[in-house]
Amino acid sequence: MFVNLENDISIKKTEIIGIFNMDTATVSPVTKEFLKNAEKELKVVYAGKRMPESFVVADNGIAESVYISSFLADTLVNRTEK
């Protein structure tokens, strides 16, 4: 099963490591550093052009990616449960 993150960007449900709320998760300096490093390593995919609300960490067995979405984390979690 695939989960649509936004703008025709979908990933396999089994590849999702975690779905995080941008506001609450980025309070931690560890998370900020993680996102900064992911961007430096070109692992970040911007799924939308609106204000980021969440990010999804995924691993397809070859590479880890971080998807930034303007959908709320709760919305994405609900999509994984269907």
All heavy atoms as a GROMACS GRO file, in nm:
protein
  642
    1MET      N    1   0.083  -0.118   0.000
    1MET     CA    2   0.000   0.000   0.000
    1MET      C    3   0.088   0.125   0.000
    1MET      O    4   0.192   0.129   0.065
    1MET     CB    5  -0.090  -0.002   0.122
    1MET     CG    6  -0.165   0.126   0.141
    1MET     SD    7  -0.265   0.117   0.287
    1MET     CE    8  -0.380   0.241   0.248
    2PHE      N    9   0.044   0.227  -0.071
    2PHE     CA   10   0.117   0.353  -0.080
    2PHE      C   11   0.045   0.461  -0.001
    2PHE      O   12  -0.077   0.461   0.009
    2PHE     CB   13   0.131   0.396  -0.226
    2PHE     CG   14   0.231   0.315  -0.302
    2PHE    CD1   15   0.196   0.195  -0.361
    2PHE    CD2   16   0.362   0.359  -0.313
    2PHE    CE1   17   0.289   0.120  -0.432
    2PHE    CE2   18   0.456   0.285  -0.382
    2PHE     CZ   19   0.420   0.165  -0.441
    3VAL      N   20   0.122   0.555   0.051
    3VAL     CA   21   0.068   0.669   0.123
    3VAL      C   22   0.104   0.794   0.045
    3VAL      O   23   0.222   0.818   0.018
    3VAL     CB   24   0.126   0.677   0.266
    3VAL    CG1   25   0.075   0.799   0.339
    3VAL    CG2   26   0.095   0.550   0.344
    4ASN      N   27   0.002   0.872   0.007
    4ASN     CA   28   0.026   0.996  -0.066
    4ASN      C   29   0.066   1.104   0.034
    4ASN      O   30  -0.007   1.133   0.128
    4ASN     CB   31  -0.097   1.039  -0.143
    4ASN     CG   32  -0.074   1.169  -0.218
    4ASN    OD1   33  -0.095   1.276  -0.164
    4ASN    ND2   34  -0.030   1.157  -0.341
    5LEU      N   35   0.184   1.162   0.014
    5LEU     CA   36   0.234   1.266   0.104
    5LEU      C   37   0.192   1.404   0.058
    5LEU      O   38   0.179   1.494   0.141
    5LEU     CB   39   0.386   1.258   0.115
    5LEU     CG   40   0.441   1.126   0.166
    5LEU    CD1   41   0.593   1.131   0.169
    5LEU    CD2   42   0.386   1.093   0.302
    6GLU      N   43   0.176   1.422  -0.072
    6GLU     CA   44   0.133   1.549  -0.130
    6GLU      C   45   0.184   1.556  -0.273
    6GLU      O   46   0.289   1.501  -0.306
    6GLU     CB   47   0.191   1.665  -0.049
    6GLU     CG   48   0.130   1.799  -0.077
    6GLU     CD   49   0.172   1.905   0.024
    6GLU    OE1   50   0.244   1.876   0.120
    6GLU    OE2   51   0.131   2.018   0.002
    7ASN      N   52   0.109   1.628  -0.359
    7ASN     CA   53   0.151   1.654  -0.497
    7ASN      C   54   0.205   1.531  -0.570
    7ASN      O   55   0.315   1.533  -0.625
    7ASN     CB   56   0.256   1.765  -0.501
    7ASN     CG   57   0.199   1.898  -0.460
    7ASN    OD1   58   0.081   1.923  -0.481
    7ASN    ND2   59   0.281   1.982  -0.403
    8ASP      N   60   0.130   1.424  -0.567
    8ASP     CA   61   0.166   1.301  -0.638
    8ASP      C   62   0.294   1.235  -0.587
    8ASP      O   63   0.355   1.156  -0.658
    8ASP     CB   64   0.176   1.325  -0.789
    8ASP     CG   65   0.044   1.368  -0.850
    8ASP    OD1   66  -0.062   1.324  -0.798
    8ASP    OD2   67   0.044   1.444  -0.947
    9ILE      N   68   0.338   1.269  -0.468
    9ILE     CA   69   0.453   1.201  -0.408
    9ILE      C   70   0.397   1.099  -0.310
    9ILE      O   71   0.331   1.133  -0.211
    9ILE     CB   72   0.547   1.300  -0.336
    9ILE    CG1   73   0.608   1.394  -0.440
    9ILE    CG2   74   0.654   1.224  -0.260
    9ILE    CD1   75   0.698   1.501  -0.380
   10SER      N   76   0.423   0.973  -0.339
   10SER     CA   77   0.375   0.863  -0.256
   10SER      C   78   0.491   0.772  -0.220
   10SER      O   79   0.586   0.758  -0.298
   10SER     CB   80   0.268   0.782  -0.330
   10SER     OG   81   0.157   0.863  -0.361
   11ILE      N   82   0.482   0.712  -0.103
   11ILE     CA   83   0.582   0.614  -0.062
   11ILE      C   84   0.511   0.491  -0.008
   11ILE      O   85   0.395   0.499   0.034
   11ILE     CB   86   0.680   0.671   0.043
   11ILE    CG1   87   0.606   0.720   0.167
   11ILE    CG2   88   0.764   0.781  -0.016
   11ILE    CD1   89   0.698   0.761   0.280
   12LYS      N   90   0.581   0.380  -0.010
   12LYS     CA   91   0.523   0.258   0.044
   12LYS      C   92   0.508   0.272   0.195
   12LYS      O   93   0.597   0.323   0.263
   12LYS     CB   94   0.613   0.139   0.015
   12LYS     CG   95   0.613   0.095  -0.128
   12LYS     CD   96   0.698  -0.028  -0.145
   12LYS     CE   97   0.703  -0.071  -0.289
   12LYS     NZ   98   0.789  -0.189  -0.307
   13LYS      N   99   0.396   0.225   0.245
   13LYS     CA  100   0.367   0.229   0.388
   13LYS      C  101   0.476   0.158   0.468
   13LYS      O  102   0.515   0.203   0.576
   13LYS     CB  103   0.230   0.165   0.413
   13LYS     CG  104   0.187   0.162   0.555
   13LYS     CD  105   0.050   0.098   0.567
   13LYS     CE  106   0.014   0.073   0.709
   13LYS     NZ  107  -0.118   0.011   0.722
   14THR      N  108   0.530   0.050   0.414
   14THR     CA  109   0.631  -0.028   0.484
   14THR      C  110   0.766   0.043   0.493
   14THR      O  111   0.852   0.002   0.570
   14THR     CB  112   0.651  -0.165   0.415
   14THR    OG1  113   0.684  -0.143   0.277
   14THR    CG2  114   0.525  -0.249   0.425
   15GLU      N  115   0.785   0.149   0.414
   15GLU     CA  116   0.911   0.224   0.416
   15GLU      C  117   0.913   0.333   0.523
   15GLU      O  118   1.018   0.388   0.553
   15GLU     CB  119   0.938   0.286   0.280
   15GLU     CG  120   0.962   0.185   0.171
   15GLU     CD  121   0.980   0.247   0.034
   15GLU    OE1  122   0.976   0.372   0.021
   15GLU    OE2  123   0.999   0.171  -0.062
   16ILE      N  124   0.796   0.364   0.580
   16ILE     CA  125   0.786   0.474   0.676
   16ILE      C  126   0.844   0.433   0.810
   16ILE      O  127   0.804   0.334   0.869
   16ILE     CB  128   0.640   0.519   0.692
   16ILE    CG1  129   0.588   0.576   0.560
   16ILE    CG2  130   0.627   0.623   0.804
   16ILE    CD1  131   0.440   0.609   0.560
   17ILE      N  132   0.940   0.513   0.855
   17ILE     CA  133   0.999   0.493   0.988
   17ILE      C  134   0.923   0.575   1.091
   17ILE      O  135   0.898   0.529   1.202
   17ILE     CB  136   1.148   0.532   0.988
   17ILE    CG1  137   1.226   0.440   0.894
   17ILE    CG2  138   1.206   0.530   1.128
   17ILE    CD1  139   1.368   0.484   0.868
   18GLY      N  140   0.886   0.696   1.055
   18GLY     CA  141   0.812   0.782   1.147
   18GLY      C  142   0.753   0.902   1.078
   18GLY      O  143   0.802   0.948   0.976
   19ILE      N  144   0.644   0.953   1.138
   19ILE     CA  145   0.577   1.074   1.091
   19ILE      C  146   0.578   1.171   1.208
   19ILE      O  147   0.536   1.136   1.319
   19ILE     CB  148   0.433   1.044   1.046
   19ILE    CG1  149   0.433   0.944   0.931
   19ILE    CG2  150   0.360   1.172   1.009
   19ILE    CD1  151   0.296   0.893   0.891
   20PHE      N  152   0.627   1.293   1.183
   20PHE     CA  153   0.650   1.386   1.292
   20PHE      C  154   0.586   1.522   1.265
   20PHE      O  155   0.589   1.570   1.152
   20PHE     CB  156   0.801   1.405   1.312
   20PHE     CG  157   0.873   1.276   1.335
   20PHE    CD1  158   0.926   1.205   1.229
   20PHE    CD2  159   0.886   1.225   1.463
   20PHE    CE1  160   0.992   1.085   1.250
   20PHE    CE2  161   0.951   1.105   1.484
   20PHE     CZ  162   1.004   1.034   1.378
   21ASN      N  163   0.535   1.583   1.369
   21ASN     CA  164   0.482   1.718   1.364
   21ASN      C  165   0.599   1.814   1.362
   21ASN      O  166   0.685   1.809   1.449
   21ASN     CB  167   0.393   1.743   1.486
   21ASN     CG  168   0.335   1.882   1.490
   21ASN    OD1  169   0.408   1.981   1.486
   21ASN    ND2  170   0.204   1.888   1.498
   22MET      N  171   0.604   1.902   1.265
   22MET     CA  172   0.717   1.993   1.249
   22MET      C  173   0.732   2.086   1.370
   22MET      O  174   0.844   2.108   1.417
   22MET     CB  175   0.699   2.075   1.121
   22MET     CG  176   0.818   2.157   1.082
   22MET     SD  177   0.964   2.060   1.036
   22MET     CE  178   0.922   2.013   0.870
   23ASP      N  179   0.621   2.138   1.422
   23ASP     CA  180   0.629   2.232   1.534
   23ASP      C  181   0.683   2.170   1.661
   23ASP      O  182   0.768   2.227   1.728
   23ASP     CB  183   0.493   2.295   1.562
   23ASP     CG  184   0.450   2.393   1.454
   23ASP    OD1  185   0.538   2.447   1.385
   23ASP    OD2  186   0.328   2.414   1.440
   24THR      N  187   0.633   2.054   1.697
   24THR     CA  188   0.674   1.993   1.824
   24THR      C  189   0.806   1.919   1.814
   24THR      O  190   0.885   1.921   1.908
   24THR     CB  191   0.565   1.898   1.877
   24THR    OG1  192   0.537   1.798   1.780
   24THR    CG2  193   0.438   1.974   1.911
   25ALA      N  194   0.833   1.857   1.701
   25ALA     CA  195   0.957   1.778   1.687
   25ALA      C  196   1.080   1.866   1.676
   25ALA      O  197   1.187   1.829   1.724
   25ALA     CB  198   0.948   1.686   1.566
   26THR      N  199   1.066   1.983   1.615
   26THR     CA  200   1.183   2.067   1.594
   26THR      C  201   1.220   2.153   1.714
   26THR      O  202   1.312   2.234   1.707
   26THR     CB  203   1.166   2.157   1.469
   26THR    OG1  204   1.047   2.233   1.484
   26THR    CG2  205   1.161   2.074   1.342
   27VAL      N  206   1.151   2.132   1.825
   27VAL     CA  207   1.190   2.198   1.950
   27VAL      C  208   1.323   2.139   1.999
   27VAL      O  209   1.407   2.209   2.053
   27VAL     CB  210   1.079   2.180   2.058
   27VAL    CG1  211   1.127   2.228   2.193
   27VAL    CG2  212   0.953   2.254   2.015
   28SER      N  213   1.342   2.013   1.973
   28SER     CA  214   1.463   1.943   2.015
   28SER      C  215   1.582   1.980   1.926
   28SER      O  216   1.572   1.972   1.804
   28SER     CB  217   1.441   1.792   2.010
   28SER     OG  218   1.564   1.723   2.019
   29PRO      N  219   1.695   2.015   1.988
   29PRO     CA  220   1.814   2.044   1.907
   29PRO      C  221   1.863   1.921   1.829
   29PRO      O  222   1.922   1.934   1.722
   29PRO     CB  223   1.918   2.090   2.008
   29PRO     CG  224   1.860   2.074   2.142
   29PRO     CD  225   1.717   2.039   2.129
   30VAL      N  226   1.836   1.804   1.881
   30VAL     CA  227   1.877   1.680   1.812
   30VAL      C  228   1.800   1.667   1.680
   30VAL      O  229   1.858   1.633   1.576
   30VAL     CB  230   1.854   1.556   1.903
   30VAL    CG1  231   1.880   1.428   1.827
   30VAL    CG2  232   1.939   1.566   2.027
   31THR      N  233   1.671   1.696   1.684
   31THR     CA  234   1.590   1.688   1.563
   31THR      C  235   1.631   1.794   1.463
   31THR      O  236   1.640   1.768   1.343
   31THR     CB  237   1.440   1.702   1.596
   31THR    OG1  238   1.405   1.604   1.693
   31THR    CG2  239   1.354   1.683   1.472
   32LYS      N  240   1.657   1.915   1.511
   32LYS     CA  241   1.704   2.022   1.422
   32LYS      C  242   1.833   1.981   1.353
   32LYS      O  243   1.850   2.002   1.233
   32LYS     CB  244   1.726   2.150   1.501
   32LYS     CG  245   1.599   2.220   1.541
   32LYS     CD  246   1.632   2.348   1.615
   32LYS     CE  247   1.507   2.415   1.666
   32LYS     NZ  248   1.536   2.537   1.742
   33GLU      N  249   1.924   1.921   1.427
   33GLU     CA  250   2.051   1.876   1.371
   33GLU      C  251   2.028   1.764   1.269
   33GLU      O  252   2.091   1.760   1.162
   33GLU     CB  253   2.145   1.829   1.482
   33GLU     CG  254   2.285   1.797   1.436
   33GLU     CD  255   2.362   1.919   1.391
   33GLU    OE1  256   2.331   2.032   1.433
   33GLU    OE2  257   2.456   1.902   1.309
   34PHE      N  258   1.937   1.671   1.301
   34PHE     CA  259   1.903   1.562   1.209
   34PHE      C  260   1.853   1.618   1.075
   34PHE      O  261   1.897   1.576   0.968
   34PHE     CB  262   1.798   1.470   1.271
   34PHE     CG  263   1.741   1.370   1.176
   34PHE    CD1  264   1.812   1.256   1.141
   34PHE    CD2  265   1.615   1.390   1.118
   34PHE    CE1  266   1.759   1.164   1.051
   34PHE    CE2  267   1.562   1.299   1.028
   34PHE     CZ  268   1.634   1.186   0.996
   35LEU      N  269   1.760   1.714   1.082
   35LEU     CA  270   1.705   1.772   0.959
   35LEU      C  271   1.810   1.852   0.882
   35LEU      O  272   1.815   1.846   0.759
   35LEU     CB  273   1.584   1.860   0.993
   35LEU     CG  274   1.461   1.786   1.042
   35LEU    CD1  275   1.354   1.884   1.090
   35LEU    CD2  276   1.405   1.694   0.935
   36LYS      N  277   1.895   1.922   0.953
   36LYS     CA  278   2.002   1.998   0.888
   36LYS      C  279   2.098   1.904   0.814
   36LYS      O  280   2.136   1.928   0.700
   36LYS     CB  281   2.080   2.080   0.990
   36LYS     CG  282   2.181   2.174   0.927
   36LYS     CD  283   2.274   2.242   1.025
   36LYS     CE  284   2.208   2.307   1.142
   36LYS     NZ  285   2.305   2.376   1.231
   37ASN      N  286   2.135   1.794   0.880
   37ASN     CA  287   2.224   1.697   0.817
   37ASN      C  288   2.159   1.629   0.697
   37ASN      O  289   2.224   1.606   0.595
   37ASN     CB  290   2.271   1.593   0.918
   37ASN     CG  291   2.371   1.649   1.016
   37ASN    OD1  292   2.438   1.748   0.989
   37ASN    ND2  293   2.379   1.588   1.133
   38ALA      N  294   2.031   1.596   0.709
   38ALA     CA  295   1.958   1.534   0.598
   38ALA      C  296   1.956   1.627   0.478
   38ALA      O  297   1.973   1.583   0.364
   38ALA     CB  298   1.816   1.497   0.641
   39GLU      N  299   1.939   1.757   0.503
   39GLU     CA  300   1.939   1.852   0.392
   39GLU      C  301   2.077   1.863   0.329
   39GLU      O  302   2.091   1.865   0.206
   39GLU     CB  303   1.891   1.988   0.441
   39GLU     CG  304   1.864   2.083   0.328
   39GLU     CD  305   1.751   2.178   0.360
   39GLU    OE1  306   1.751   2.236   0.470
   39GLU    OE2  307   1.664   2.193   0.273
   40LYS      N  308   2.181   1.866   0.411
   40LYS     CA  309   2.318   1.872   0.358
   40LYS      C  310   2.350   1.750   0.272
   40LYS      O  311   2.421   1.758   0.173
   40LYS     CB  312   2.420   1.880   0.472
   40LYS     CG  313   2.432   2.014   0.535
   40LYS     CD  314   2.536   2.010   0.645
   40LYS     CE  315   2.540   2.138   0.724
   40LYS     NZ  316   2.635   2.130   0.836
   41GLU      N  317   2.299   1.634   0.314
   41GLU     CA  318   2.324   1.509   0.242
   41GLU      C  319   2.226   1.486   0.128
   41GLU      O  320   2.223   1.377   0.069
   41GLU     CB  321   2.318   1.393   0.342
   41GLU     CG  322   2.426   1.401   0.448
   41GLU     CD  323   2.408   1.299   0.560
   41GLU    OE1  324   2.320   1.211   0.549
   41GLU    OE2  325   2.480   1.308   0.660
   42LEU      N  326   2.145   1.586   0.097
   42LEU     CA  327   2.048   1.582  -0.013
   42LEU      C  328   1.946   1.469   0.004
   42LEU      O  329   1.905   1.406  -0.095
   42LEU     CB  330   2.120   1.572  -0.148
   42LEU     CG  331   2.222   1.682  -0.177
   42LEU    CD1  332   2.293   1.656  -0.308
   42LEU    CD2  333   2.157   1.819  -0.176
   43LYS      N  334   1.905   1.444   0.125
   43LYS     CA  335   1.806   1.340   0.153
   43LYS      C  336   1.666   1.396   0.174
   43LYS      O  337   1.573   1.322   0.200
   43LYS     CB  338   1.847   1.262   0.279
   43LYS     CG  339   1.974   1.182   0.262
   43LYS     CD  340   2.007   1.108   0.389
   43LYS     CE  341   2.133   1.025   0.374
   43LYS     NZ  342   2.161   0.948   0.494
   44VAL      N  343   1.652   1.528   0.164
   44VAL     CA  344   1.523   1.593   0.189
   44VAL      C  345   1.447   1.612   0.058
   44VAL      O  346   1.503   1.660  -0.041
   44VAL     CB  347   1.542   1.728   0.260
   44VAL    CG1  348   1.409   1.802   0.276
   44VAL    CG2  349   1.608   1.708   0.396
   45VAL      N  350   1.320   1.573   0.061
   45VAL     CA  351   1.230   1.591  -0.053
   45VAL      C  352   1.116   1.679  -0.006
   45VAL      O  353   1.047   1.646   0.091
   45VAL     CB  354   1.174   1.456  -0.103
   45VAL    CG1  355   1.075   1.477  -0.216
   45VAL    CG2  356   1.286   1.362  -0.142
   46TYR      N  357   1.097   1.793  -0.072
   46TYR     CA  358   0.986   1.882  -0.038
   46TYR      C  359   0.865   1.841  -0.120
   46TYR      O  360   0.862   1.857  -0.241
   46TYR     CB  361   1.024   2.027  -0.065
   46TYR     CG  362   1.127   2.077   0.034
   46TYR    CD1  363   1.263   2.067   0.008
   46TYR    CD2  364   1.088   2.130   0.156
   46TYR    CE1  365   1.358   2.111   0.100
   46TYR    CE2  366   1.181   2.174   0.249
   46TYR     CZ  367   1.315   2.164   0.220
   46TYR     OH  368   1.409   2.206   0.312
   47ALA      N  369   0.764   1.787  -0.051
   47ALA     CA  370   0.646   1.737  -0.120
   47ALA      C  371   0.551   1.849  -0.160
   47ALA      O  372   0.474   1.834  -0.254
   47ALA     CB  373   0.573   1.636  -0.031
   48GLY      N  374   0.556   1.961  -0.089
   48GLY     CA  375   0.466   2.072  -0.120
   48GLY      C  376   0.539   2.204  -0.113
   48GLY      O  377   0.654   2.211  -0.072
   49LYS      N  378   0.469   2.308  -0.154
   49LYS     CA  379   0.529   2.441  -0.155
   49LYS      C  380   0.472   2.530  -0.046
   49LYS      O  381   0.517   2.642  -0.029
   49LYS     CB  382   0.509   2.505  -0.291
   49LYS     CG  383   0.582   2.427  -0.399
   49LYS     CD  384   0.574   2.494  -0.533
   49LYS     CE  385   0.644   2.402  -0.631
   49LYS     NZ  386   0.688   2.459  -0.749
   50ARG      N  387   0.372   2.481   0.026
   50ARG     CA  388   0.314   2.559   0.134
   50ARG      C  389   0.394   2.539   0.263
   50ARG      O  390   0.491   2.463   0.265
   50ARG     CB  391   0.168   2.517   0.156
   50ARG     CG  392   0.081   2.551   0.034
   50ARG     CD  393  -0.061   2.509   0.053
   50ARG     NE  394  -0.067   2.362   0.062
   50ARG     CZ  395  -0.164   2.295   0.121
   50ARG    NH1  396  -0.265   2.357   0.175
   50ARG    NH2  397  -0.162   2.164   0.124
   51MET      N  398   0.353   2.607   0.368
   51MET     CA  399   0.420   2.601   0.497
   51MET      C  400   0.431   2.456   0.546
   51MET      O  401   0.332   2.384   0.550
   51MET     CB  402   0.341   2.682   0.600
   51MET     CG  403   0.400   2.676   0.738
   51MET     SD  404   0.554   2.765   0.744
   51MET     CE  405   0.500   2.911   0.825
   52PRO      N  406   0.552   2.409   0.579
   52PRO     CA  407   0.568   2.271   0.625
   52PRO      C  408   0.500   2.248   0.761
   52PRO      O  409   0.515   2.328   0.852
   52PRO     CB  410   0.718   2.252   0.638
   52PRO     CG  411   0.782   2.382   0.610
   52PRO     CD  412   0.677   2.480   0.571
   53GLU      N  413   0.424   2.141   0.768
   53GLU     CA  414   0.354   2.104   0.890
   53GLU      C  415   0.408   1.974   0.950
   53GLU      O  416   0.393   1.950   1.069
   53GLU     CB  417   0.204   2.087   0.863
   53GLU     CG  418   0.133   2.215   0.825
   53GLU     CD  419   0.117   2.312   0.940
   53GLU    OE1  420   0.127   2.271   1.056
   53GLU    OE2  421   0.096   2.432   0.912
   54SER      N  422   0.469   1.890   0.865
   54SER     CA  423   0.515   1.760   0.914
   54SER      C  424   0.633   1.713   0.830
   54SER      O  425   0.662   1.768   0.724
   54SER     CB  426   0.403   1.658   0.906
   54SER     OG  427   0.362   1.638   0.773
   55PHE      N  428   0.699   1.610   0.882
   55PHE     CA  429   0.801   1.543   0.802
   55PHE      C  430   0.793   1.394   0.826
   55PHE      O  431   0.752   1.349   0.932
   55PHE     CB  432   0.942   1.599   0.826
   55PHE     CG  433   0.998   1.580   0.964
   55PHE    CD1  434   1.082   1.472   0.991
   55PHE    CD2  435   0.971   1.671   1.065
   55PHE    CE1  436   1.137   1.456   1.118
   55PHE    CE2  437   1.025   1.656   1.191
   55PHE     CZ  438   1.109   1.548   1.218
   56VAL      N  439   0.828   1.320   0.723
   56VAL     CA  440   0.822   1.174   0.724
   56VAL      C  441   0.962   1.121   0.699
   56VAL      O  442   1.026   1.160   0.601
   56VAL     CB  443   0.724   1.121   0.616
   56VAL    CG1  444   0.722   0.969   0.616
   56VAL    CG2  445   0.586   1.179   0.636
   57VAL      N  446   1.008   1.035   0.787
   57VAL     CA  447   1.137   0.968   0.768
   57VAL      C  448   1.106   0.831   0.709
   57VAL      O  449   1.024   0.757   0.762
   57VAL     CB  450   1.215   0.956   0.901
   57VAL    CG1  451   1.347   0.886   0.879
   57VAL    CG2  452   1.237   1.094   0.963
   58ALA      N  453   1.171   0.802   0.597
   58ALA     CA  454   1.146   0.675   0.528
   58ALA      C  455   1.278   0.611   0.487
   58ALA      O  456   1.377   0.679   0.465
   58ALA     CB  457   1.058   0.699   0.406
   59ASP      N  458   1.274   0.479   0.477
   59ASP     CA  459   1.392   0.404   0.433
   59ASP      C  460   1.344   0.294   0.340
   59ASP      O  461   1.265   0.208   0.380
   59ASP     CB  462   1.464   0.345   0.554
   59ASP     CG  463   1.598   0.282   0.518
   59ASP    OD1  464   1.621   0.250   0.400
   59ASP    OD2  465   1.679   0.263   0.610
   60ASN      N  466   1.392   0.295   0.217
   60ASN     CA  467   1.350   0.195   0.119
   60ASN      C  468   1.447   0.077   0.110
   60ASN      O  469   1.441  -0.002   0.018
   60ASN     CB  470   1.330   0.258  -0.019
   60ASN     CG  471   1.458   0.311  -0.079
   60ASN    OD1  472   1.567   0.291  -0.027
   60ASN    ND2  473   1.444   0.380  -0.190
   61GLY      N  474   1.540   0.068   0.205
   61GLY     CA  475   1.637  -0.040   0.203
   61GLY      C  476   1.766  -0.002   0.134
   61GLY      O  477   1.869  -0.066   0.152
   62ILE      N  478   1.762   0.103   0.055
   62ILE     CA  479   1.881   0.153  -0.015
   62ILE      C  480   1.926   0.286   0.045
   62ILE      O  481   2.042   0.308   0.068
   62ILE     CB  482   1.854   0.169  -0.166
   62ILE    CG1  483   1.818   0.033  -0.227
   62ILE    CG2  484   1.973   0.231  -0.237
   62ILE    CD1  485   1.766   0.041  -0.368
   63ALA      N  486   1.829   0.372   0.069
   63ALA     CA  487   1.861   0.505   0.121
   63ALA      C  488   1.750   0.555   0.212
   63ALA      O  489   1.634   0.519   0.195
   63ALA     CB  490   1.881   0.603   0.007
   64GLU      N  491   1.789   0.638   0.307
   64GLU     CA  492   1.693   0.703   0.396
   64GLU      C  493   1.659   0.839   0.336
   64GLU      O  494   1.745   0.907   0.281
   64GLU     CB  495   1.756   0.721   0.533
   64GLU     CG  496   1.661   0.772   0.638
   64GLU     CD  497   1.727   0.780   0.774
   64GLU    OE1  498   1.729   0.678   0.844
   64GLU    OE2  499   1.778   0.889   0.807
   65SER      N  500   1.531   0.877   0.344
   65SER     CA  501   1.485   1.006   0.294
   65SER      C  502   1.398   1.074   0.397
   65SER      O  503   1.336   1.008   0.480
   65SER     CB  504   1.403   0.988   0.165
   65SER     OG  505   1.480   0.927   0.065
   66VAL      N  506   1.393   1.206   0.389
   66VAL     CA  507   1.306   1.285   0.474
   66VAL      C  508   1.214   1.365   0.382
   66VAL      O  509   1.261   1.442   0.298
   66VAL     CB  510   1.386   1.381   0.565
   66VAL    CG1  511   1.293   1.467   0.648
   66VAL    CG2  512   1.482   1.303   0.654
   67TYR      N  513   1.085   1.342   0.395
   67TYR     CA  514   0.986   1.411   0.312
   67TYR      C  515   0.920   1.520   0.397
   67TYR      O  516   0.870   1.492   0.505
   67TYR     CB  517   0.879   1.313   0.265
   67TYR     CG  518   0.933   1.206   0.172
   67TYR    CD1  519   0.985   1.088   0.223
   67TYR    CD2  520   0.931   1.226   0.035
   67TYR    CE1  521   1.035   0.990   0.138
   67TYR    CE2  522   0.982   1.128  -0.050
   67TYR     CZ  523   1.033   1.011   0.002
   67TYR     OH  524   1.083   0.915  -0.082
   68ILE      N  525   0.922   1.642   0.346
   68ILE     CA  526   0.860   1.755   0.414
   68ILE      C  527   0.724   1.779   0.348
   68ILE      O  528   0.715   1.793   0.226
   68ILE     CB  529   0.946   1.883   0.400
   68ILE    CG1  530   1.091   1.858   0.442
   68ILE    CG2  531   0.883   1.998   0.477
   68ILE    CD1  532   1.114   1.833   0.587
   69SER      N  533   0.619   1.783   0.430
   69SER     CA  534   0.484   1.797   0.377
   69SER      C  535   0.409   1.911   0.447
   69SER      O  536   0.434   1.940   0.564
   69SER     CB  537   0.407   1.666   0.398
   69SER     OG  538   0.273   1.680   0.356
   70SER      N  539   0.317   1.971   0.376
   70SER     CA  540   0.233   2.074   0.436
   70SER      C  541   0.107   2.013   0.498
   70SER      O  542   0.027   2.083   0.557
   70SER     CB  543   0.196   2.182   0.336
   70SER     OG  544   0.121   2.128   0.230
   71PHE      N  545   0.091   1.881   0.487
   71PHE     CA  546  -0.020   1.814   0.554
   71PHE      C  547   0.015   1.795   0.701
   71PHE      O  548   0.132   1.775   0.736
   71PHE     CB  549  -0.048   1.678   0.492
   71PHE     CG  550  -0.107   1.683   0.354
   71PHE    CD1  551  -0.080   1.583   0.263
   71PHE    CD2  552  -0.189   1.786   0.314
   71PHE    CE1  553  -0.134   1.586   0.136
   71PHE    CE2  554  -0.244   1.791   0.187
   71PHE     CZ  555  -0.216   1.689   0.098
   72LEU      N  556  -0.086   1.799   0.786
   72LEU     CA  557  -0.064   1.774   0.928
   72LEU      C  558  -0.020   1.630   0.948
   72LEU      O  559  -0.060   1.539   0.874
   72LEU     CB  560  -0.193   1.799   1.006
   72LEU     CG  561  -0.246   1.943   1.006
   72LEU    CD1  562  -0.383   1.949   1.070
   72LEU    CD2  563  -0.149   2.035   1.078
   73ALA      N  564   0.060   1.609   1.051
   73ALA     CA  565   0.108   1.474   1.083
   73ALA      C  566  -0.010   1.380   1.107
   73ALA      O  567  -0.008   1.265   1.062
   73ALA     CB  568   0.200   1.478   1.204
   74ASP      N  569  -0.114   1.428   1.174
   74ASP     CA  570  -0.232   1.344   1.200
   74ASP      C  571  -0.298   1.298   1.070
   74ASP      O  572  -0.345   1.184   1.060
   74ASP     CB  573  -0.335   1.419   1.285
   74ASP     CG  574  -0.289   1.443   1.427
   74ASP    OD1  575  -0.195   1.374   1.472
   74ASP    OD2  576  -0.347   1.530   1.494
   75THR      N  577  -0.301   1.385   0.971
   75THR     CA  578  -0.358   1.348   0.841
   75THR      C  579  -0.278   1.235   0.777
   75THR      O  580  -0.336   1.137   0.728
   75THR     CB  581  -0.360   1.470   0.747
   75THR    OG1  582  -0.438   1.573   0.807
   75THR    CG2  583  -0.415   1.436   0.610
   76LEU      N  584  -0.147   1.246   0.782
   76LEU     CA  585  -0.062   1.142   0.723
   76LEU      C  586  -0.073   1.011   0.800
   76LEU      O  587  -0.075   0.903   0.740
   76LEU     CB  588   0.082   1.190   0.715
   76LEU     CG  589   0.105   1.311   0.624
   76LEU    CD1  590   0.250   1.355   0.631
   76LEU    CD2  591   0.066   1.279   0.481
   77VAL      N  592  -0.080   1.020   0.933
   77VAL     CA  593  -0.096   0.898   1.014
   77VAL      C  594  -0.228   0.830   0.979
   77VAL      O  595  -0.232   0.708   0.960
   77VAL     CB  596  -0.090   0.931   1.165
   77VAL    CG1  597  -0.134   0.812   1.248
   77VAL    CG2  598   0.051   0.974   1.205
   78ASN      N  599  -0.334   0.908   0.965
   78ASN     CA  600  -0.465   0.850   0.926
   78ASN      C  601  -0.456   0.781   0.790
   78ASN      O  602  -0.518   0.677   0.770
   78ASN     CB  603  -0.572   0.958   0.922
   78ASN     CG  604  -0.613   1.003   1.059
   78ASN    OD1  605  -0.595   0.932   1.158
   78ASN    ND2  606  -0.669   1.122   1.068
   79ARG      N  607  -0.380   0.836   0.699
   79ARG     CA  608  -0.365   0.774   0.566
   79ARG      C  609  -0.292   0.639   0.575
   79ARG      O  610  -0.317   0.551   0.494
   79ARG     CB  611  -0.291   0.867   0.471
   79ARG     CG  612  -0.372   0.986   0.431
   79ARG     CD  613  -0.296   1.078   0.342
   79ARG     NE  614  -0.381   1.191   0.306
   79ARG     CZ  615  -0.357   1.272   0.206
   79ARG    NH1  616  -0.251   1.256   0.131
   79ARG    NH2  617  -0.439   1.372   0.181
   80THR      N  618  -0.202   0.625   0.670
   80THR     CA  619  -0.131   0.497   0.684
   80THR      C  620  -0.220   0.390   0.745
   80THR      O  621  -0.194   0.272   0.730
   80THR     CB  622  -0.004   0.512   0.771
   80THR    OG1  623  -0.041   0.545   0.904
   80THR    CG2  624   0.091   0.613   0.714
   81GLU      N  625  -0.323   0.433   0.817
   81GLU     CA  626  -0.412   0.338   0.885
   81GLU      C  627  -0.524   0.287   0.797
   81GLU      O  628  -0.596   0.197   0.836
   81GLU     CB  629  -0.468   0.404   1.011
   81GLU     CG  630  -0.359   0.432   1.113
   81GLU     CD  631  -0.408   0.513   1.233
   81GLU    OE1  632  -0.521   0.565   1.230
   81GLU    OE2  633  -0.330   0.522   1.329
   82LYS      N  634  -0.542   0.345   0.679
   82LYS     CA  635  -0.651   0.302   0.589
   82LYS      C  636  -0.607   0.188   0.503
   82LYS      O  637  -0.496   0.168   0.471
   82LYS     CB  638  -0.698   0.419   0.505
   82LYS     CG  639  -0.767   0.523   0.589
   82LYS     CD  640  -0.816   0.634   0.503
   82LYS     CE  641  -0.884   0.738   0.591
   82LYS     NZ  642  -0.940   0.846   0.517
   0.00000   0.00000   0.00000
